[in-house]
């Protein structure tokens, strides 16, 4: 049976992971963002709000517009509602999402499916007799 792990750490170990050990496992871009938490008051306030909400009601979905927040190991099991510019998309934090950004899971652009060309769409279709 395959066991879910994140960079060699299982579910039990992820909750007890210290911030220093977590930072060592991050990519350089996300590590720099985490180092600048004290400089960016918006992100620091958001992390504190998530901690407070987790203590008060861990089942409640946390609504946010902050798409560039790095997903922390302490958020494992929480649910976020991330704004994509039009609506809030549900993001459940699982083991494989840790260390990524919230915005990666709430796509801003939908998929466009075009049908075939209609009458008048091309030069040749102008002369197609209509039934």
FIVOGU-486647 format. One record per residue (C-alpha): residue number from 1; residue in three letters; chain; x, y, z. Coordinates in pm, 1 decimal. Last residue first. Layout:
# residues N
r nr: NUM&rest: ALA&kette: A&u: X&v: Y&w: Z
...
***
This chain:
# residues 131
r nr: 131&rest: UNK&kette: A&u: -3197.6&v: 2472.2&w: -4621.5
r nr: 130&rest: UNK&kette: A&u: -2923.7&v: 2732.0&w: -4663.4
r nr: 129&rest: UNK&kette: A&u: -2702.0&v: 2708.7&w: -4972.2
r nr: 128&rest: UNK&kette: A&u: -2331.8&v: 2736.0&w: -4889.2
r nr: 127&rest: UNK&kette: A&u: -2197.6&v: 3044.0&w: -5069.7
r nr: 126&rest: UNK&kette: A&u: -2077.0&v: 3234.2&w: -4767.0
r nr: 125&rest: UNK&kette: A&u: -1913.2&v: 2919.4&w: -4626.4
r nr: 124&rest: UNK&kette: A&u: -1615.6&v: 2949.0&w: -4859.8
r nr: 123&rest: UNK&kette: A&u: -1517.1&v: 3289.3&w: -4735.2
r nr: 122&rest: UNK&kette: A&u: -1506.3&v: 3174.8&w: -4372.5
r nr: 121&rest: UNK&kette: A&u: -1727.7&v: 3244.8&w: -4071.3
r nr: 120&rest: UNK&kette: A&u: -2026.2&v: 3331.0&w: -4290.1
r nr: 119&rest: UNK&kette: A&u: -2224.8&v: 3022.4&w: -4191.6
r nr: 118&rest: UNK&kette: A&u: -2087.6&v: 2881.1&w: -3867.9
r nr: 117&rest: UNK&kette: A&u: -1742.4&v: 2763.5&w: -3767.8
r nr: 116&rest: UNK&kette: A&u: -1721.0&v: 2456.2&w: -3543.9
r nr: 115&rest: UNK&kette: A&u: -1769.2&v: 2487.4&w: -3170.5
r nr: 114&rest: UNK&kette: A&u: -1525.0&v: 2658.5&w: -2940.5
r nr: 113&rest: UNK&kette: A&u: -1446.6&v: 2530.5&w: -2592.5
r nr: 112&rest: UNK&kette: A&u: -1289.3&v: 2783.8&w: -2358.0
r nr: 111&rest: UNK&kette: A&u: -1146.4&v: 2661.1&w: -2026.9
r nr: 110&rest: UNK&kette: A&u: -1179.2&v: 2905.5&w: -1742.8
r nr: 109&rest: UNK&kette: A&u: -920.3&v: 3160.8&w: -1639.1
r nr: 108&rest: UNK&kette: A&u: -861.6&v: 3253.9&w: -1275.6
r nr: 107&rest: UNK&kette: A&u: -775.0&v: 2907.5&w: -1146.9
r nr: 106&rest: UNK&kette: A&u: -820.1&v: 2851.2&w: -774.0
r nr: 105&rest: UNK&kette: A&u: -565.9&v: 2579.9&w: -683.1
r nr: 104&rest: UNK&kette: A&u: -245.2&v: 2766.6&w: -768.5
r nr: 103&rest: UNK&kette: A&u: -377.5&v: 3071.1&w: -584.7
r nr: 102&rest: UNK&kette: A&u: -319.7&v: 2909.1&w: -245.3
r nr: 101&rest: UNK&kette: A&u: 54.9&v: 2883.0&w: -311.4
r nr: 100&rest: UNK&kette: A&u: 267.2&v: 2565.9&w: -276.0
r nr: 99&rest: UNK&kette: A&u: 462.0&v: 2441.1&w: 28.2
r nr: 98&rest: UNK&kette: A&u: 189.2&v: 2198.4&w: 132.8
r nr: 97&rest: UNK&kette: A&u: -43.8&v: 2100.3&w: -151.0
r nr: 96&rest: UNK&kette: A&u: 60.7&v: 1731.4&w: -167.4
r nr: 95&rest: UNK&kette: A&u: -33.4&v: 1668.8&w: 196.5
r nr: 94&rest: UNK&kette: A&u: -386.6&v: 1797.3&w: 162.3
r nr: 93&rest: UNK&kette: A&u: -534.5&v: 2142.5&w: 214.7
r nr: 92&rest: UNK&kette: A&u: -889.0&v: 2154.1&w: 81.8
r nr: 91&rest: UNK&kette: A&u: -936.6&v: 2444.3&w: -161.4
r nr: 90&rest: UNK&kette: A&u: -1290.6&v: 2562.6&w: -238.9
r nr: 89&rest: UNK&kette: A&u: -1318.7&v: 2832.1&w: -505.5
r nr: 88&rest: UNK&kette: A&u: -1463.1&v: 3174.8&w: -424.5
r nr: 87&rest: UNK&kette: A&u: -1611.2&v: 3365.8&w: -715.0
r nr: 86&rest: UNK&kette: A&u: -1523.0&v: 3613.3&w: -988.6
r nr: 85&rest: UNK&kette: A&u: -1160.5&v: 3716.0&w: -946.3
r nr: 84&rest: UNK&kette: A&u: -1038.7&v: 3372.6&w: -833.0
r nr: 83&rest: UNK&kette: A&u: -1117.8&v: 3415.1&w: -463.6
r nr: 82&rest: UNK&kette: A&u: -989.4&v: 3133.2&w: -242.1
r nr: 81&rest: UNK&kette: A&u: -1229.3&v: 2954.2&w: -4.5
r nr: 80&rest: UNK&kette: A&u: -998.4&v: 2766.9&w: 229.2
r nr: 79&rest: UNK&kette: A&u: -1043.6&v: 2432.5&w: 403.1
r nr: 78&rest: UNK&kette: A&u: -811.8&v: 2304.3&w: 676.1
r nr: 77&rest: UNK&kette: A&u: -665.7&v: 1951.2&w: 695.5
r nr: 76&rest: UNK&kette: A&u: -300.3&v: 2060.0&w: 695.7
r nr: 75&rest: UNK&kette: A&u: -282.9&v: 2431.8&w: 779.9
r nr: 74&rest: UNK&kette: A&u: 1.5&v: 2371.6&w: 1028.9
r nr: 73&rest: UNK&kette: A&u: 216.3&v: 2252.7&w: 738.0
r nr: 72&rest: UNK&kette: A&u: 201.9&v: 2599.2&w: 578.2
r nr: 71&rest: UNK&kette: A&u: 52.5&v: 2683.1&w: 238.3
r nr: 70&rest: UNK&kette: A&u: 240.6&v: 2982.9&w: 94.5
r nr: 69&rest: UNK&kette: A&u: 11.8&v: 3286.0&w: 63.5
r nr: 68&rest: UNK&kette: A&u: 3.6&v: 3437.2&w: -286.2
r nr: 67&rest: UNK&kette: A&u: -372.5&v: 3401.7&w: -338.6
r nr: 66&rest: UNK&kette: A&u: -476.7&v: 3636.1&w: -59.9
r nr: 65&rest: UNK&kette: A&u: -842.3&v: 3701.9&w: -145.7
r nr: 64&rest: UNK&kette: A&u: -958.0&v: 3488.3&w: 145.0
r nr: 63&rest: UNK&kette: A&u: -1250.6&v: 3295.4&w: 290.7
r nr: 62&rest: UNK&kette: A&u: -1163.7&v: 3041.7&w: 562.4
r nr: 61&rest: UNK&kette: A&u: -1388.9&v: 2735.2&w: 560.1
r nr: 60&rest: UNK&kette: A&u: -1503.8&v: 2637.8&w: 911.3
r nr: 59&rest: UNK&kette: A&u: -1418.2&v: 2286.5&w: 1031.2
r nr: 58&rest: UNK&kette: A&u: -1123.7&v: 2402.9&w: 1248.5
r nr: 57&rest: UNK&kette: A&u: -1346.4&v: 2630.1&w: 1461.0
r nr: 56&rest: UNK&kette: A&u: -1186.4&v: 2845.5&w: 1731.8
r nr: 55&rest: UNK&kette: A&u: -828.6&v: 2715.7&w: 1726.4
r nr: 54&rest: UNK&kette: A&u: -811.6&v: 2695.9&w: 1346.0
r nr: 53&rest: UNK&kette: A&u: -973.1&v: 3040.2&w: 1317.5
r nr: 52&rest: UNK&kette: A&u: -704.3&v: 3193.4&w: 1540.8
r nr: 51&rest: UNK&kette: A&u: -422.1&v: 3026.4&w: 1345.4
r nr: 50&rest: UNK&kette: A&u: -576.6&v: 3137.9&w: 1015.5
r nr: 49&rest: UNK&kette: A&u: -604.8&v: 3496.0&w: 1143.8
r nr: 48&rest: UNK&kette: A&u: -237.3&v: 3492.8&w: 1249.7
r nr: 47&rest: UNK&kette: A&u: -128.9&v: 3372.7&w: 903.3
r nr: 46&rest: UNK&kette: A&u: -343.9&v: 3646.4&w: 742.1
r nr: 45&rest: UNK&kette: A&u: -192.1&v: 3916.2&w: 964.6
r nr: 44&rest: UNK&kette: A&u: 158.9&v: 3808.5&w: 863.0
r nr: 43&rest: UNK&kette: A&u: 59.1&v: 3808.0&w: 496.2
r nr: 42&rest: UNK&kette: A&u: -80.1&v: 4161.8&w: 512.2
r nr: 41&rest: UNK&kette: A&u: 205.3&v: 4290.9&w: 731.7
r nr: 40&rest: UNK&kette: A&u: 471.4&v: 4207.9&w: 468.8
r nr: 39&rest: UNK&kette: A&u: 811.2&v: 4283.2&w: 625.5
r nr: 38&rest: UNK&kette: A&u: 775.0&v: 4032.9&w: 911.8
r nr: 37&rest: UNK&kette: A&u: 661.8&v: 3764.2&w: 667.4
r nr: 36&rest: UNK&kette: A&u: 968.5&v: 3833.8&w: 450.7
r nr: 35&rest: UNK&kette: A&u: 1146.3&v: 3507.6&w: 534.2
r nr: 34&rest: UNK&kette: A&u: 835.9&v: 3316.4&w: 423.1
r nr: 33&rest: UNK&kette: A&u: 839.5&v: 3486.8&w: 83.4
r nr: 32&rest: UNK&kette: A&u: 1210.4&v: 3414.7&w: 43.5
r nr: 31&rest: UNK&kette: A&u: 1147.5&v: 3045.9&w: 119.8
r nr: 30&rest: UNK&kette: A&u: 865.9&v: 3037.2&w: -136.4
r nr: 29&rest: UNK&kette: A&u: 1098.8&v: 3161.7&w: -408.7
r nr: 28&rest: UNK&kette: A&u: 1385.1&v: 2935.6&w: -299.0
r nr: 27&rest: UNK&kette: A&u: 1175.0&v: 2618.5&w: -302.9
r nr: 26&rest: UNK&kette: A&u: 1076.2&v: 2486.5&w: 37.5
r nr: 25&rest: UNK&kette: A&u: 1232.8&v: 2191.5&w: 225.1
r nr: 24&rest: UNK&kette: A&u: 1471.3&v: 2403.0&w: 433.6
r nr: 23&rest: UNK&kette: A&u: 1184.4&v: 2634.1&w: 531.1
r nr: 22&rest: UNK&kette: A&u: 987.4&v: 2339.6&w: 673.2
r nr: 21&rest: UNK&kette: A&u: 1280.8&v: 2237.2&w: 892.8
r nr: 20&rest: UNK&kette: A&u: 1304.9&v: 2592.8&w: 1026.7
r nr: 19&rest: UNK&kette: A&u: 926.7&v: 2615.2&w: 1080.6
r nr: 18&rest: UNK&kette: A&u: 924.4&v: 2298.3&w: 1288.8
r nr: 17&rest: UNK&kette: A&u: 744.4&v: 1988.0&w: 1159.9
r nr: 16&rest: UNK&kette: A&u: 509.2&v: 1834.1&w: 1418.8
r nr: 15&rest: UNK&kette: A&u: 206.2&v: 1848.3&w: 1188.4
r nr: 14&rest: UNK&kette: A&u: 404.2&v: 1710.1&w: 894.6
r nr: 13&rest: UNK&kette: A&u: 539.7&v: 1414.8&w: 1091.0
r nr: 12&rest: UNK&kette: A&u: 203.6&v: 1246.1&w: 1138.2
r nr: 11&rest: UNK&kette: A&u: 108.4&v: 1295.8&w: 773.1
r nr: 10&rest: UNK&kette: A&u: 435.2&v: 1152.7&w: 635.5
r nr: 9&rest: UNK&kette: A&u: 760.1&v: 1337.7&w: 561.0
r nr: 8&rest: UNK&kette: A&u: 988.8&v: 1229.1&w: 274.6
r nr: 7&rest: UNK&kette: A&u: 931.7&v: 1534.7&w: 56.9
r nr: 6&rest: UNK&kette: A&u: 557.6&v: 1521.9&w: 125.9
r nr: 5&rest: UNK&kette: A&u: 442.5&v: 1165.5&w: 189.3
r nr: 4&rest: UNK&kette: A&u: 129.1&v: 966.3&w: 116.5
r nr: 3&rest: UNK&kette: A&u: 177.1&v: 592.9&w: 180.5
r nr: 2&rest: UNK&kette: A&u: 138.4&v: 338.8&w: -98.5
r nr: 1&rest: UNK&kette: A&u: 0.0&v: 0.0&w: 0.0
***
